[in-house]
Amino acid sequence: MEITRSKIIEIISLASGNSCSRGLDYYKSKKVTELDKINETEYLSVVKGTKN
């Protein structure tokens, strides 16, 4: 899935403050390599440097 502005806005609306901040840091650091929508309230991402 392409990481678009609308997907980022949707994720921000779903995430808690800490999760949102951490995820945004990963995204700005270009560490997010994949982003898949699981359902209306869940996303799955792959981040460089993580094991799972």
Secondary structure, DSSP 8 states (H G I E B T S, - for coil): ----HHHHHHHHHHS-HHHHHHHHHHHHTT-EEEEEEEETTEEEEEETT---
